[in-house]
Amino acid sequence: MIKSFTAATREIDDARTAIAEPKSALNLEKNVLKNSVGIISYFPEFEDTGVLKAICAAMPFDCIGATTCLCASGKDADQILFAITVFTSDDCSFKTEALDIAGDYSKNIKRDLKVLLEKEKPALFLSYFPLMQTVSGDMIFGCGGRSNGR
């Protein structure tokens, strides 16, 4: 069974406050089980101010996600928001992985996916794409294809 918990902060400048808000709302000491992962969405300035990095470093699990122009968490919806949803479980495991999208991104993604899928076949695969001017999310997604027959 997987449980999930969500929290958010609007604090974009003060890393200590930005860390304290979601950690308190998530009640990590009580709610986190054996295996966990944080799924984040955030306004791009959270990265620019260092708050994104600070929050992710303060969590006792890996975080992955993407920037967005509108973020929602519970009753909150705003442009300038950092939201984190924690998936946690005693019997499911979670793994985050960043693929190489530099240079020949198509070749790199196919290579990286082949290596990952040879190790294990995930029951669920979530993809998050960066905002780039030269390569779109659709182009990156198209590289994964069904080249491994999976």
HUWO-V311038 format. One record per pair of residues at least 4 apart in sequence whose C-alpha atoms are under 8 Angstrom apart, sorted by the first residue. I is the first residue (numbers start at 0). J is the second residue. D is the distance in Angstrom with one decimal. If there is no record, write none. Layout:
# HUWO-V311038
I:J:D
I:J:D
This chain:
# HUWO-V311038
0:88:6.1
0:89:7.5
0:90:6.7
0:91:7.2
1:86:6.4
1:87:5.6
1:88:4.8
1:89:7.9
1:91:7.1
2:86:5.8
2:87:5.3
2:88:6.3
3:84:6.5
3:85:5.3
3:86:4.6
3:87:6.2
4:25:6.2
4:84:5.5
4:85:5.2
4:86:6.9
5:24:7.9
5:25:6.6
5:72:6.7
5:73:7.3
5:82:7.2
5:83:5.6
5:84:4.2
5:85:6.3
6:20:7.9
6:21:5.1
6:24:5.9
6:25:6.2
6:72:6.5
6:73:7.8
6:82:5.8
6:83:5.5
6:84:6.6
7:20:7.2
7:21:5.6
7:72:6.3
7:80:6.8
7:81:5.4
7:82:4.2
7:83:6.2
8:17:6.1
8:20:6.2
8:21:6.5
8:80:5.9
8:81:5.3
8:82:6.7
9:17:7.5
9:79:6.3
9:80:4.8
9:81:6.3
10:14:7.7
10:16:6.7
10:17:5.1
10:80:7.8
11:17:7.0
11:44:7.2
11:45:5.7
11:48:7.0
11:50:6.4
11:79:7.9
12:17:7.9
12:45:7.9
12:48:6.2
12:50:6.9
13:17:6.1
13:50:7.2
14:18:6.0
14:49:7.4
14:50:5.1
14:53:6.2
14:54:7.4
15:19:6.2
16:20:6.3
17:21:7.2
17:50:6.8
17:54:6.9
18:22:6.2
18:53:7.1
18:54:5.1
18:57:7.0
19:23:5.9
20:24:6.2
21:25:5.9
21:83:7.6
22:26:6.1
22:27:6.5
22:58:7.8
23:27:7.6
25:30:7.3
26:30:6.0
27:31:5.2
31:35:6.8
31:87:5.9
31:88:7.8
32:87:5.6
32:88:5.3
32:89:5.6
33:87:7.3
33:88:6.1
33:89:4.8
33:90:8.0
34:87:5.6
34:88:5.3
34:89:6.0
34:90:7.8
34:91:6.9
34:92:5.6
34:93:6.7
35:60:6.0
35:61:7.7
35:85:6.7
35:86:5.5
35:87:4.2
35:88:6.4
35:92:7.3
35:93:6.4
36:60:5.6
36:61:5.4
36:62:5.8
36:63:7.8
36:85:5.7
36:86:5.5
36:87:6.6
36:93:6.2
36:94:7.6
37:60:6.9
37:61:6.2
37:62:4.3
37:63:6.3
37:83:6.1
37:84:5.7
37:85:4.5
37:86:6.5
38:62:5.8
38:63:5.2
38:64:5.4
38:83:5.5
38:84:5.1
38:85:6.2
38:86:7.7
39:62:6.7
39:63:6.0
39:64:4.6
39:65:6.5
39:81:7.3
39:82:5.6
39:83:4.4
39:84:6.4
40:64:5.6
40:65:5.2
40:66:5.5
40:67:6.3
40:70:6.6
40:81:6.0
40:82:5.4
40:83:6.6
41:45:6.7
41:65:6.7
41:66:4.9
41:67:5.7
41:68:7.9
41:70:6.5
41:79:7.4
41:80:5.8
41:81:4.3
41:82:6.2
42:46:8.0
42:66:5.6
42:67:5.5
42:68:6.0
42:69:7.3
42:70:7.5
42:78:6.5
42:79:5.4
42:80:6.0
42:81:6.6
43:47:6.9
43:66:5.6
43:67:7.1
43:68:8.0
44:48:6.1
45:49:6.3
45:50:5.2
45:51:5.2
45:81:7.4
46:50:6.2
46:51:5.0
46:52:6.9
49:53:6.3
50:54:6.1
51:55:6.2
52:56:6.0
53:57:6.2
54:58:6.6
55:61:7.3
55:62:6.0
58:62:7.9
61:94:8.0
61:95:6.8
62:95:7.5
63:95:6.8
63:127:7.7
64:127:5.7
65:127:5.8
65:128:6.6
65:129:6.5
66:129:7.4
66:130:7.5
68:78:5.7
69:76:7.1
69:77:5.8
69:78:4.4
69:79:7.4
69:80:7.8
70:76:5.6
70:77:5.6
70:78:5.9
70:79:7.5
70:80:6.0
70:81:7.2
70:82:7.0
71:75:5.6
71:76:4.1
71:77:6.5
71:80:7.7
71:82:7.0
72:76:6.3
72:82:6.0
72:83:8.0
76:80:7.6
88:92:7.2
98:107:7.6
98:108:6.1
98:111:6.3
98:112:8.0
99:104:6.6
99:107:5.8
99:108:6.3
99:111:7.5
100:104:4.3
100:105:7.5
100:107:6.6
100:108:6.7
100:139:8.0
101:107:7.9
103:107:6.2
104:108:5.9
104:139:7.6
105:109:6.3
105:139:7.1
105:142:5.3
106:110:6.2
106:142:7.9
107:111:6.0
108:112:6.0
108:139:7.8
108:142:6.4
108:143:6.7
109:113:6.1
109:142:6.3
109:143:5.9
109:146:7.7
110:114:6.4
111:115:6.2
112:116:5.9
112:143:7.0
113:117:6.1
113:147:6.7
114:118:6.7
115:119:6.8
116:120:5.5
116:121:7.8
128:136:5.5
128:139:7.7
129:136:7.4
130:135:7.5
130:136:7.8
131:135:6.5
134:138:6.3
134:139:7.1
135:139:6.4
136:140:6.0
137:141:6.0
138:142:6.7
139:143:7.4
140:144:7.4
145:149:5.9
